[in-house]
Amino acid sequence: MTDDAPVTTAASPVTSSGPAAGATREGRPAAGPSAGGRRAKRSQRRKYLEIAFFVTPALAMLLLFVVWPVITAVQMSVFRWNGRGPLVDFVGLANYVSILGNDVFVGSLVNNLIIVVTSIAIQLPLGLAIALLLNRKMWGQGALRTIIFVPYVLAEVVAGVIWFQLVQPQYGVIDTILLAVGIEPPAQGWLGDMDLALWTVVAILTWKYLGLAVILFLAGLQGVPEELYEAAQLDGASWWQVQRRITIPLLGPTIRTWGFLSMIGSLQLFDMVWILTKGGPANATSTMAVFLVNEGTRSNNFGIAGAASVILFLIALVMAVLYQRLILRRDAKGVA
C-alpha cells in the first residue's frame, strides 16, 4: 500500500492584466521625478533670463551714470588737479579740509538748507490749499489745473530766462508795475540786493515747483473714499474737522513722498540759480552745486570740485536715509 505524497506546487507570480508598472496607458514610460525636475529647472532658468533681460539695461544705466561718476569724483577729490593731464599730485584729505573751512562753501550749504526748509514750509500749505480748492466742482476747473501745472513742465532754463527778464531793475515788468502804483522797487534790483536775492530765488522756485505739489495732492485726494465725507457730514463735522480728521491723515503718504522729492531737489538745486544769479551777489544765493561748478569750470580746481561733489552726495544720502527711517517708514508699516 503506497501513500500518495502531497503535491506542492510553486506559486506562480501573479501578473496584472493592466499596463505594466511605470508605463502609461499608451505604453509610454510615465514621467518620473527626474523629468519633473528638469521642467522645473528650465522654468527657473527662463525666469532668471527674463529678470536679467529687464534689469540689465537699468543696472547698466545706474553703473554708468551714478556709480562710475561717484567713484571718479572720489578719486579726483584726493588729488590736486587742474583738469589737464593725469592725476599725480596726491593730497589726501586736504581738499576736504579746505572745503569745510571755506566760508563760501559753508554759506552755500546754509543756503541749500534754507531753500529746503522754506520750500516745504511754503509749498506744503499753499499746495494743499489749492489742491483742496481744485478738488471741488467748479467752473473752469480743468483750465485752472493746467495753469497751476504749466510752470512745472517748463524747462528750468526757459523759466529762469523769463524771470530774469521780469525782475530786471527799472526796465523789468515787475519794477514797472510797482513804479506805476507808487511803490519804489529795490535800487539794485531784486537779484542784486544781498538781503533780497535769496528770497527772490525762493519765490521763483515756489512759482516753478508748486504745480508738482498740487498735482500730487490732487491725485492723493482721488483715493479718499466719498463715504467717509458723507459719514462725517451726517455726524455734523465742520469743513475744517473733515479736513483735519479725514483728508490730511489719508493724504499722509502723498505728502511725505512729495516732501522727500522736494528735499532732494532743493539740495541739488543748480539750474535756476545759475541762470538767475550764478550764485551772486557776493555768493548770497550760491548753492553747493553752484560752488562746485564755479570751482571746477572757472577756477580749474577740479580736486576741490570733486571733494565738494562727494560732500554734497554724502549730505543728500544721509538726509535721504534719515527721512526714510524717520518719516517714510510709516508708509512701509501701513501707518497713515
DRENLUMDO-702423 format. One record per residue (C-alpha): residue in one letter; residue number from 1; x, y, z. Coordinates in nm, 3 decimals, decimal comma, padded with zeros to 5 digits, m for minus. Each point is the difference from the previous one (the first is absolute). Layout:
<sepa residuo="a" num="NUM" x="X" y="Y" z="Z"/>
...
//
This chain:
<sepa residuo="m" num="1" x="00,000" y="00,000" z="00,000"/>
<sepa residuo="t" num="2" x="00,153" y="00,325" z="m00,106"/>
<sepa residuo="d" num="3" x="m00,079" y="00,342" z="00,140"/>
<sepa residuo="d" num="4" x="m00,058" y="00,279" z="m00,244"/>
<sepa residuo="a" num="5" x="00,255" y="00,277" z="00,082"/>
<sepa residuo="p" num="6" x="m00,148" y="00,344" z="00,023"/>
<sepa residuo="v" num="7" x="00,072" y="00,188" z="m00,311"/>
<sepa residuo="t" num="8" x="00,132" y="00,350" z="00,057"/>
<sepa residuo="t" num="9" x="00,020" y="00,236" z="m00,285"/>
<sepa residuo="a" num="10" x="00,197" y="00,325" z="m00,010"/>
<sepa residuo="a" num="11" x="m00,219" y="00,301" z="00,000"/>
<sepa residuo="s" num="12" x="00,023" y="00,160" z="m00,332"/>
<sepa residuo="p" num="13" x="00,041" y="00,379" z="m00,003"/>
<sepa residuo="v" num="14" x="m00,322" y="00,192" z="m00,028"/>
<sepa residuo="t" num="15" x="m00,005" y="00,210" z="m00,310"/>
<sepa residuo="s" num="16" x="m00,227" y="00,296" z="m00,053"/>
<sepa residuo="s" num="17" x="m00,213" y="00,015" z="m00,305"/>
<sepa residuo="g" num="18" x="00,038" y="00,381" z="m00,004"/>
<sepa residuo="p" num="19" x="00,294" y="00,200" z="m00,129"/>
<sepa residuo="a" num="20" x="00,335" y="m00,064" z="00,157"/>
<sepa residuo="a" num="21" x="00,116" y="00,213" z="00,291"/>
<sepa residuo="g" num="22" x="00,184" y="00,310" z="m00,112"/>
<sepa residuo="a" num="23" x="m00,184" y="00,015" z="m00,331"/>
<sepa residuo="t" num="24" x="m00,282" y="00,220" z="m00,117"/>
<sepa residuo="r" num="25" x="m00,317" y="m00,129" z="m00,161"/>
<sepa residuo="e" num="26" x="00,147" y="00,069" z="m00,339"/>
<sepa residuo="g" num="27" x="00,298" y="m00,211" z="00,086"/>
<sepa residuo="r" num="28" x="00,245" y="00,285" z="00,050"/>
<sepa residuo="p" num="29" x="00,209" y="00,027" z="00,316"/>
<sepa residuo="a" num="30" x="m00,156" y="00,226" z="00,265"/>
<sepa residuo="a" num="31" x="00,175" y="00,328" z="00,072"/>
<sepa residuo="g" num="32" x="00,203" y="m00,061" z="00,311"/>
<sepa residuo="p" num="33" x="00,142" y="00,243" z="00,253"/>
<sepa residuo="s" num="34" x="00,303" y="00,070" z="m00,220"/>
<sepa residuo="a" num="35" x="m00,215" y="00,130" z="m00,286"/>
<sepa residuo="g" num="36" x="m00,197" y="00,227" z="00,236"/>
<sepa residuo="g" num="37" x="00,324" y="00,131" z="00,146"/>
<sepa residuo="r" num="38" x="00,131" y="00,084" z="m00,347"/>
<sepa residuo="r" num="39" x="m00,316" y="00,192" z="m00,081"/>
<sepa residuo="a" num="40" x="00,027" y="00,193" z="00,328"/>
<sepa residuo="k" num="41" x="00,362" y="00,085" z="m00,074"/>
<sepa residuo="r" num="42" x="m00,087" y="00,121" z="m00,349"/>
<sepa residuo="s" num="43" x="m00,282" y="00,216" z="00,141"/>
<sepa residuo="q" num="44" x="00,232" y="00,142" z="00,265"/>
<sepa residuo="r" num="45" x="00,269" y="00,072" z="m00,260"/>
<sepa residuo="r" num="46" x="m00,251" y="00,174" z="m00,226"/>
<sepa residuo="k" num="47" x="m00,118" y="00,216" z="00,290"/>
<sepa residuo="y" num="48" x="00,357" y="00,105" z="00,078"/>
<sepa residuo="l" num="49" x="00,062" y="00,084" z="m00,365"/>
<sepa residuo="e" num="50" x="m00,312" y="00,217" z="m00,011"/>
<sepa residuo="i" num="51" x="00,107" y="00,183" z="00,317"/>
<sepa residuo="a" num="52" x="00,349" y="00,054" z="m00,140"/>
<sepa residuo="f" num="53" x="m00,144" y="00,127" z="m00,331"/>
<sepa residuo="f" num="54" x="m00,204" y="00,271" z="00,171"/>
<sepa residuo="v" num="55" x="00,244" y="00,089" z="00,280"/>
<sepa residuo="t" num="56" x="00,324" y="00,016" z="m00,200"/>
<sepa residuo="p" num="57" x="m00,074" y="00,327" z="m00,188"/>
<sepa residuo="a" num="58" x="m00,101" y="00,180" z="00,321"/>
<sepa residuo="l" num="59" x="00,301" y="m00,143" z="00,184"/>
<sepa residuo="a" num="60" x="00,231" y="00,110" z="m00,281"/>
<sepa residuo="m" num="61" x="m00,142" y="00,354" z="00,014"/>
<sepa residuo="l" num="62" x="00,043" y="00,006" z="00,378"/>
<sepa residuo="l" num="63" x="00,361" y="m00,112" z="m00,024"/>
<sepa residuo="l" num="64" x="00,080" y="00,240" z="m00,284"/>
<sepa residuo="f" num="65" x="m00,170" y="00,317" z="00,127"/>
<sepa residuo="v" num="66" x="00,003" y="m00,045" z="00,380"/>
<sepa residuo="v" num="67" x="00,259" y="m00,246" z="00,128"/>
<sepa residuo="w" num="68" x="00,278" y="00,087" z="m00,245"/>
<sepa residuo="p" num="69" x="m00,030" y="00,380" z="00,046"/>
<sepa residuo="v" num="70" x="00,003" y="m00,044" z="00,379"/>
<sepa residuo="i" num="71" x="00,314" y="m00,214" z="m00,020"/>
<sepa residuo="t" num="72" x="00,164" y="00,252" z="m00,234"/>
<sepa residuo="a" num="73" x="m00,091" y="00,291" z="00,230"/>
<sepa residuo="v" num="74" x="00,144" y="m00,181" z="00,304"/>
<sepa residuo="q" num="75" x="00,320" y="m00,071" z="m00,192"/>
<sepa residuo="m" num="76" x="00,026" y="00,360" z="m00,121"/>
<sepa residuo="s" num="77" x="m00,066" y="00,141" z="00,347"/>
<sepa residuo="v" num="78" x="00,326" y="m00,130" z="00,145"/>
<sepa residuo="f" num="79" x="00,218" y="00,164" z="m00,267"/>
<sepa residuo="r" num="80" x="00,091" y="00,356" z="m00,084"/>
<sepa residuo="w" num="81" x="m00,100" y="00,011" z="m00,366"/>
<sepa residuo="n" num="82" x="m00,069" y="00,279" z="m00,249"/>
<sepa residuo="g" num="83" x="m00,187" y="m00,219" z="m00,248"/>
<sepa residuo="r" num="84" x="00,298" y="m00,067" z="m00,228"/>
<sepa residuo="g" num="85" x="00,234" y="m00,294" z="00,007"/>
<sepa residuo="p" num="86" x="00,000" y="m00,303" z="00,230"/>
<sepa residuo="l" num="87" x="m00,080" y="m00,002" z="00,370"/>
<sepa residuo="v" num="88" x="00,346" y="00,011" z="00,160"/>
<sepa residuo="d" num="89" x="m00,007" y="00,263" z="00,277"/>
<sepa residuo="f" num="90" x="m00,151" y="m00,201" z="00,285"/>
<sepa residuo="v" num="91" x="m00,111" y="00,217" z="00,294"/>
<sepa residuo="g" num="92" x="m00,217" y="m00,241" z="00,197"/>
<sepa residuo="l" num="93" x="m00,273" y="00,170" z="00,201"/>
<sepa residuo="a" num="94" x="00,144" y="00,350" z="m00,043"/>
<sepa residuo="n" num="95" x="m00,274" y="00,095" z="m00,247"/>
<sepa residuo="y" num="96" x="m00,269" y="m00,098" z="00,249"/>
<sepa residuo="v" num="97" x="00,165" y="00,200" z="00,279"/>
<sepa residuo="s" num="98" x="00,026" y="00,298" z="m00,232"/>
<sepa residuo="i" num="99" x="m00,367" y="m00,020" z="m00,095"/>
<sepa residuo="l" num="100" x="m00,132" y="m00,038" z="00,354"/>
<sepa residuo="g" num="101" x="00,197" y="00,312" z="00,096"/>
<sepa residuo="n" num="102" x="m00,119" y="00,194" z="m00,306"/>
<sepa residuo="d" num="103" x="m00,253" y="00,270" z="00,091"/>
<sepa residuo="v" num="104" x="m00,152" y="m00,007" z="m00,349"/>
<sepa residuo="f" num="105" x="m00,070" y="m00,374" z="00,019"/>
<sepa residuo="v" num="106" x="m00,141" y="00,026" z="00,353"/>
<sepa residuo="g" num="107" x="m00,220" y="00,288" z="m00,116"/>
<sepa residuo="s" num="108" x="m00,112" y="m00,206" z="m00,300"/>
<sepa residuo="l" num="109" x="m00,093" y="m00,288" z="00,231"/>
<sepa residuo="v" num="110" x="m00,201" y="00,237" z="00,221"/>
<sepa residuo="n" num="111" x="m00,178" y="00,137" z="m00,309"/>
<sepa residuo="n" num="112" x="m00,091" y="m00,355" z="m00,104"/>
<sepa residuo="l" num="113" x="m00,145" y="m00,073" z="00,342"/>
<sepa residuo="i" num="114" x="m00,197" y="00,327" z="m00,006"/>
<sepa residuo="i" num="115" x="m00,144" y="m00,093" z="m00,338"/>
<sepa residuo="v" num="116" x="m00,092" y="m00,349" z="00,127"/>
<sepa residuo="v" num="117" x="m00,184" y="00,135" z="00,304"/>
<sepa residuo="t" num="118" x="m00,173" y="00,290" z="m00,176"/>
<sepa residuo="s" num="119" x="m00,104" y="m00,212" z="m00,298"/>
<sepa residuo="i" num="120" x="m00,179" y="m00,248" z="00,224"/>
<sepa residuo="a" num="121" x="m00,135" y="00,265" z="00,237"/>
<sepa residuo="i" num="122" x="m00,148" y="00,210" z="m00,283"/>
<sepa residuo="q" num="123" x="m00,096" y="m00,254" z="m00,264"/>
<sepa residuo="l" num="124" x="m00,161" y="m00,253" z="00,235"/>
<sepa residuo="p" num="125" x="m00,284" y="00,216" z="00,141"/>
<sepa residuo="l" num="126" x="m00,038" y="00,198" z="m00,323"/>
<sepa residuo="g" num="127" x="m00,007" y="m00,310" z="m00,220"/>
<sepa residuo="l" num="128" x="m00,239" y="m00,178" z="00,235"/>
<sepa residuo="a" num="129" x="m00,238" y="00,299" z="00,009"/>
<sepa residuo="i" num="130" x="m00,002" y="00,028" z="m00,381"/>
<sepa residuo="a" num="131" x="m00,048" y="m00,377" z="m00,038"/>
<sepa residuo="l" num="132" x="m00,298" y="00,003" z="00,238"/>
<sepa residuo="l" num="133" x="m00,148" y="00,292" z="m00,193"/>
<sepa residuo="l" num="134" x="00,051" y="m00,161" z="m00,341"/>
<sepa residuo="n" num="135" x="m00,137" y="m00,331" z="00,124"/>
<sepa residuo="r" num="136" x="m00,347" y="00,156" z="00,032"/>
<sepa residuo="k" num="137" x="m00,240" y="00,026" z="m00,291"/>
<sepa residuo="m" num="138" x="00,040" y="00,346" z="m00,150"/>
<sepa residuo="w" num="139" x="m00,008" y="00,179" z="m00,331"/>
<sepa residuo="g" num="140" x="00,330" y="m00,004" z="m00,191"/>
<sepa residuo="q" num="141" x="00,148" y="m00,269" z="00,222"/>
<sepa residuo="g" num="142" x="00,204" y="m00,159" z="m00,279"/>
<sepa residuo="a" num="143" x="00,138" y="00,334" z="m00,120"/>
<sepa residuo="l" num="144" x="00,104" y="00,096" z="00,352"/>
<sepa residuo="r" num="145" x="00,180" y="m00,332" z="00,048"/>
<sepa residuo="t" num="146" x="00,186" y="00,053" z="m00,326"/>
<sepa residuo="i" num="147" x="00,103" y="00,354" z="00,097"/>
<sepa residuo="i" num="148" x="00,134" y="m00,124" z="00,334"/>
<sepa residuo="f" num="149" x="00,194" y="m00,288" z="m00,156"/>
<sepa residuo="v" num="150" x="00,147" y="00,182" z="m00,304"/>
<sepa residuo="p" num="151" x="00,294" y="00,161" z="00,189"/>
<sepa residuo="y" num="152" x="00,119" y="m00,342" z="00,115"/>
<sepa residuo="v" num="153" x="00,021" y="m00,143" z="m00,352"/>
<sepa residuo="l" num="154" x="00,198" y="00,300" z="m00,124"/>
<sepa residuo="a" num="155" x="00,370" y="m00,068" z="m00,031"/>
<sepa residuo="e" num="156" x="00,207" y="00,162" z="00,274"/>
<sepa residuo="v" num="157" x="00,198" y="00,193" z="m00,260"/>
<sepa residuo="v" num="158" x="m00,316" y="00,146" z="m00,155"/>
<sepa residuo="a" num="159" x="m00,154" y="00,088" z="00,338"/>
<sepa residuo="g" num="160" x="00,327" y="00,153" z="00,120"/>
<sepa residuo="v" num="161" x="00,039" y="00,220" z="m00,309"/>
<sepa residuo="i" num="162" x="m00,363" y="00,116" z="00,029"/>
<sepa residuo="w" num="163" x="00,037" y="00,102" z="00,363"/>
<sepa residuo="f" num="164" x="00,341" y="00,157" z="m00,060"/>
<sepa residuo="q" num="165" x="m00,168" y="00,235" z="m00,245"/>
<sepa residuo="l" num="166" x="m00,299" y="00,063" z="00,226"/>
<sepa residuo="v" num="167" x="00,209" y="00,111" z="00,300"/>
<sepa residuo="q" num="168" x="00,243" y="00,222" z="m00,190"/>
<sepa residuo="p" num="169" x="00,046" y="00,325" z="00,196"/>
<sepa residuo="q" num="170" x="m00,191" y="00,303" z="m00,131"/>
<sepa residuo="y" num="171" x="m00,087" y="m00,154" z="m00,336"/>
<sepa residuo="g" num="172" x="m00,143" y="m00,334" z="00,116"/>
<sepa residuo="v" num="173" x="m00,372" y="m00,064" z="00,003"/>
<sepa residuo="i" num="174" x="m00,018" y="m00,034" z="00,379"/>
<sepa residuo="d" num="175" x="00,185" y="00,327" z="00,068"/>
<sepa residuo="t" num="176" x="m00,211" y="00,178" z="m00,261"/>
<sepa residuo="i" num="177" x="m00,323" y="m00,118" z="00,170"/>
<sepa residuo="l" num="178" x="00,128" y="00,099" z="00,344"/>
<sepa residuo="l" num="179" x="00,101" y="00,347" z="m00,119"/>
<sepa residuo="a" num="180" x="m00,340" y="00,042" z="m00,164"/>
<sepa residuo="v" num="181" x="m00,177" y="m00,054" z="00,334"/>
<sepa residuo="g" num="182" x="00,243" y="00,218" z="00,190"/>
<sepa residuo="i" num="183" x="00,221" y="m00,268" z="00,160"/>
<sepa residuo="e" num="184" x="00,375" y="00,050" z="m00,021"/>
<sepa residuo="p" num="185" x="00,177" y="m00,326" z="m00,099"/>
<sepa residuo="p" num="186" x="00,349" y="m00,088" z="00,127"/>
<sepa residuo="a" num="187" x="00,261" y="00,231" z="m00,151"/>
<sepa residuo="q" num="188" x="00,236" y="m00,289" z="m00,076"/>
<sepa residuo="g" num="189" x="m00,273" y="m00,228" z="m00,131"/>
<sepa residuo="w" num="190" x="m00,165" y="m00,302" z="00,153"/>
<sepa residuo="l" num="191" x="00,294" y="m00,224" z="m00,087"/>
<sepa residuo="g" num="192" x="00,269" y="00,260" z="00,070"/>
<sepa residuo="d" num="193" x="m00,093" y="00,077" z="00,359"/>
<sepa residuo="m" num="194" x="00,183" y="m00,232" z="00,241"/>
<sepa residuo="d" num="195" x="m00,289" y="00,003" z="00,247"/>
<sepa residuo="l" num="196" x="m00,266" y="m00,076" z="m00,261"/>
<sepa residuo="a" num="197" x="00,176" y="m00,216" z="m00,259"/>
<sepa residuo="l" num="198" x="m00,040" y="m00,335" z="00,177"/>
<sepa residuo="w" num="199" x="m00,365" y="00,066" z="00,088"/>
<sepa residuo="t" num="200" x="m00,068" y="00,103" z="m00,360"/>
<sepa residuo="v" num="201" x="00,146" y="m00,334" z="m00,112"/>
<sepa residuo="v" num="202" x="m00,220" y="m00,181" z="00,256"/>
<sepa residuo="a" num="203" x="m00,309" y="00,179" z="m00,135"/>
<sepa residuo="i" num="204" x="00,087" y="m00,100" z="m00,358"/>
<sepa residuo="l" num="205" x="00,062" y="m00,360" z="00,108"/>
<sepa residuo="t" num="206" x="m00,340" y="m00,002" z="00,171"/>
<sepa residuo="w" num="207" x="m00,165" y="00,117" z="m00,323"/>
<sepa residuo="k" num="208" x="00,192" y="m00,262" z="m00,197"/>
<sepa residuo="y" num="209" x="m00,057" y="m00,308" z="00,215"/>
<sepa residuo="l" num="210" x="m00,333" y="00,068" z="00,170"/>
<sepa residuo="g" num="211" x="m00,179" y="m00,177" z="m00,287"/>
<sepa residuo="l" num="212" x="00,165" y="m00,331" z="00,087"/>
<sepa residuo="a" num="213" x="m00,132" y="00,016" z="00,357"/>
<sepa residuo="v" num="214" x="m00,350" y="00,091" z="m00,121"/>
<sepa residuo="i" num="215" x="m00,015" y="m00,284" z="m00,254"/>
<sepa residuo="l" num="216" x="00,128" y="m00,259" z="00,248"/>
<sepa residuo="f" num="217" x="m00,246" y="00,115" z="00,268"/>
<sepa residuo="l" num="218" x="m00,286" y="m00,004" z="m00,252"/>
<sepa residuo="a" num="219" x="00,092" y="m00,355" z="m00,094"/>
<sepa residuo="g" num="220" x="00,003" y="m00,097" z="00,367"/>
<sepa residuo="l" num="221" x="m00,340" y="00,159" z="00,055"/>
<sepa residuo="q" num="222" x="m00,152" y="m00,228" z="m00,263"/>
<sepa residuo="g" num="223" x="00,075" y="m00,295" z="00,228"/>
<sepa residuo="v" num="224" x="m00,198" y="00,134" z="00,297"/>
<sepa residuo="p" num="225" x="m00,335" y="m00,188" z="00,014"/>
<sepa residuo="e" num="226" x="m00,307" y="00,220" z="m00,036"/>
<sepa residuo="e" num="227" x="m00,176" y="m00,213" z="00,264"/>
<sepa residuo="l" num="228" x="00,226" y="00,147" z="00,268"/>
<sepa residuo="y" num="229" x="m00,101" y="00,354" z="m00,092"/>
<sepa residuo="e" num="230" x="m00,367" y="m00,096" z="00,000"/>
<sepa residuo="a" num="231" x="00,029" y="m00,167" z="00,340"/>
<sepa residuo="a" num="232" x="00,179" y="00,306" z="00,141"/>
<sepa residuo="q" num="233" x="m00,273" y="00,230" z="m00,131"/>
<sepa residuo="l" num="234" x="m00,266" y="m00,218" z="00,160"/>
<sepa residuo="d" num="235" x="00,187" y="00,027" z="00,329"/>
<sepa residuo="g" num="236" x="m00,006" y="00,379" z="m00,028"/>
<sepa residuo="a" num="237" x="00,375" y="00,049" z="m00,055"/>
<sepa residuo="s" num="238" x="00,109" y="00,342" z="m00,125"/>
<sepa residuo="w" num="239" x="00,206" y="00,046" z="m00,318"/>
<sepa residuo="w" num="240" x="00,319" y="00,054" z="00,196"/>
<sepa residuo="q" num="241" x="m00,063" y="m00,307" z="00,216"/>
<sepa residuo="v" num="242" x="m00,051" y="m00,210" z="m00,313"/>
<sepa residuo="q" num="243" x="00,328" y="00,120" z="m00,147"/>
<sepa residuo="r" num="244" x="00,192" y="m00,043" z="00,325"/>
<sepa residuo="r" num="245" x="m00,142" y="m00,340" z="00,095"/>
<sepa residuo="i" num="246" x="m00,051" y="m00,162" z="m00,340"/>
<sepa residuo="t" num="247" x="00,165" y="00,172" z="m00,296"/>
<sepa residuo="i" num="248" x="00,341" y="00,091" z="00,136"/>
<sepa residuo="p" num="249" x="00,064" y="m00,335" z="00,180"/>
<sepa residuo="l" num="250" x="m00,094" y="m00,196" z="m00,314"/>
<sepa residuo="l" num="251" x="00,224" y="00,229" z="m00,206"/>
<sepa residuo="g" num="252" x="00,290" y="m00,081" z="00,232"/>
<sepa residuo="p" num="253" x="00,187" y="m00,237" z="m00,237"/>
<sepa residuo="t" num="254" x="m00,032" y="00,245" z="m00,290"/>
<sepa residuo="i" num="255" x="00,118" y="00,294" z="00,211"/>
<sepa residuo="r" num="256" x="00,299" y="m00,193" z="00,132"/>
<sepa residuo="t" num="257" x="00,100" y="m00,113" z="m00,350"/>
<sepa residuo="w" num="258" x="m00,025" y="00,356" z="m00,132"/>
<sepa residuo="g" num="259" x="00,207" y="00,122" z="00,297"/>
<sepa residuo="f" num="260" x="00,276" y="m00,247" z="m00,088"/>
<sepa residuo="l" num="261" x="00,007" y="00,114" z="m00,364"/>
<sepa residuo="s" num="262" x="00,002" y="00,366" z="00,105"/>
<sepa residuo="m" num="263" x="00,286" y="m00,054" z="00,244"/>
<sepa residuo="i" num="264" x="00,225" y="m00,184" z="m00,247"/>
<sepa residuo="g" num="265" x="m00,077" y="00,249" z="m00,278"/>
<sepa residuo="s" num="266" x="00,084" y="00,296" z="00,226"/>
<sepa residuo="l" num="267" x="00,333" y="m00,155" z="00,101"/>
<sepa residuo="q" num="268" x="00,097" y="m00,051" z="m00,365"/>
<sepa residuo="l" num="269" x="m00,126" y="00,339" z="m00,119"/>
<sepa residuo="f" num="270" x="00,214" y="00,146" z="m00,277"/>
<sepa residuo="d" num="271" x="m00,174" y="00,096" z="m00,325"/>
<sepa residuo="m" num="272" x="m00,228" y="00,278" z="00,120"/>
<sepa residuo="v" num="273" x="00,261" y="00,163" z="00,223"/>
<sepa residuo="w" num="274" x="00,266" y="m00,014" z="m00,270"/>
<sepa residuo="i" num="275" x="m00,224" y="00,170" z="m00,254"/>
<sepa residuo="l" num="276" x="m00,133" y="00,264" z="00,238"/>
<sepa residuo="t" num="277" x="00,306" y="00,101" z="00,201"/>
<sepa residuo="k" num="278" x="00,288" y="m00,247" z="m00,053"/>
<sepa residuo="g" num="279" x="00,022" y="00,001" z="00,379"/>
<sepa residuo="g" num="280" x="00,022" y="00,378" z="00,043"/>
<sepa residuo="p" num="281" x="m00,006" y="00,263" z="00,119"/>
<sepa residuo="a" num="282" x="00,311" y="m00,076" z="00,207"/>
<sepa residuo="n" num="283" x="m00,103" y="m00,368" z="00,027"/>
<sepa residuo="a" num="284" x="m00,326" y="00,097" z="00,172"/>
<sepa residuo="t" num="285" x="m00,196" y="m00,256" z="m00,207"/>
<sepa residuo="s" num="286" x="00,274" y="m00,258" z="m00,056"/>
<sepa residuo="t" num="287" x="m00,090" y="m00,367" z="00,052"/>
<sepa residuo="m" num="288" x="00,230" y="m00,298" z="00,038"/>
<sepa residuo="a" num="289" x="m00,052" y="m00,096" z="m00,365"/>
<sepa residuo="v" num="290" x="00,078" y="00,355" z="m00,114"/>
<sepa residuo="f" num="291" x="00,312" y="00,003" z="00,221"/>
<sepa residuo="l" num="292" x="00,143" y="m00,321" z="m00,146"/>
<sepa residuo="v" num="293" x="m00,072" y="00,112" z="m00,358"/>
<sepa residuo="n" num="294" x="00,170" y="00,334" z="00,064"/>
<sepa residuo="e" num="295" x="00,303" y="m00,174" z="00,149"/>
<sepa residuo="g" num="296" x="00,022" y="m00,249" z="m00,284"/>
<sepa residuo="t" num="297" x="m00,075" y="00,203" z="m00,312"/>
<sepa residuo="r" num="298" x="00,110" y="00,350" z="00,102"/>
<sepa residuo="s" num="299" x="00,290" y="m00,059" z="00,240"/>
<sepa residuo="n" num="300" x="00,116" y="m00,334" z="m00,144"/>
<sepa residuo="n" num="301" x="00,014" y="m00,147" z="00,351"/>
<sepa residuo="f" num="302" x="m00,142" y="m00,335" z="m00,098"/>
<sepa residuo="g" num="303" x="00,131" y="m00,167" z="00,315"/>
<sepa residuo="i" num="304" x="m00,193" y="00,250" z="00,213"/>
<sepa residuo="a" num="305" x="m00,304" y="m00,043" z="m00,224"/>
<sepa residuo="g" num="306" x="00,024" y="m00,379" z="00,035"/>
<sepa residuo="a" num="307" x="00,018" y="00,026" z="00,378"/>
<sepa residuo="a" num="308" x="m00,300" y="00,237" z="00,001"/>
<sepa residuo="s" num="309" x="m00,200" y="m00,244" z="m00,212"/>
<sepa residuo="v" num="310" x="00,082" y="m00,286" z="00,238"/>
<sepa residuo="i" num="311" x="m00,110" y="00,208" z="00,300"/>
<sepa residuo="l" num="312" x="m00,321" y="00,095" z="m00,181"/>
<sepa residuo="f" num="313" x="m00,063" y="m00,366" z="m00,079"/>
<sepa residuo="l" num="314" x="00,059" y="m00,105" z="00,361"/>
<sepa residuo="i" num="315" x="m00,226" y="00,275" z="00,139"/>
<sepa residuo="a" num="316" x="m00,279" y="m00,095" z="m00,241"/>
<sepa residuo="l" num="317" x="00,048" y="m00,370" z="00,081"/>
<sepa residuo="v" num="318" x="m00,007" y="00,054" z="00,377"/>
<sepa residuo="m" num="319" x="m00,308" y="00,221" z="m00,018"/>
<sepa residuo="a" num="320" x="m00,174" y="m00,248" z="m00,231"/>
<sepa residuo="v" num="321" x="00,075" y="m00,292" z="00,235"/>
<sepa residuo="l" num="322" x="m00,115" y="00,196" z="00,305"/>
<sepa residuo="y" num="323" x="m00,319" y="00,105" z="m00,180"/>
<sepa residuo="q" num="324" x="m00,059" y="m00,361" z="m00,097"/>
<sepa residuo="r" num="325" x="00,056" y="m00,131" z="00,352"/>
<sepa residuo="l" num="326" x="m00,187" y="00,271" z="00,189"/>
<sepa residuo="i" num="327" x="m00,284" y="00,096" z="m00,233"/>
<sepa residuo="l" num="328" x="m00,051" y="m00,235" z="m00,293"/>
<sepa residuo="r" num="329" x="00,014" y="m00,309" z="00,222"/>
<sepa residuo="r" num="330" x="m00,356" y="00,086" z="00,105"/>
<sepa residuo="d" num="331" x="m00,114" y="m00,083" z="m00,352"/>
<sepa residuo="a" num="332" x="00,195" y="m00,327" z="m00,003"/>
<sepa residuo="k" num="333" x="m00,180" y="m00,101" z="00,320"/>
<sepa residuo="g" num="334" x="m00,336" y="00,107" z="m00,139"/>
<sepa residuo="v" num="335" x="m00,044" y="00,288" z="00,246"/>
<sepa residuo="a" num="336" x="m00,172" y="00,311" z="m00,141"/>
//
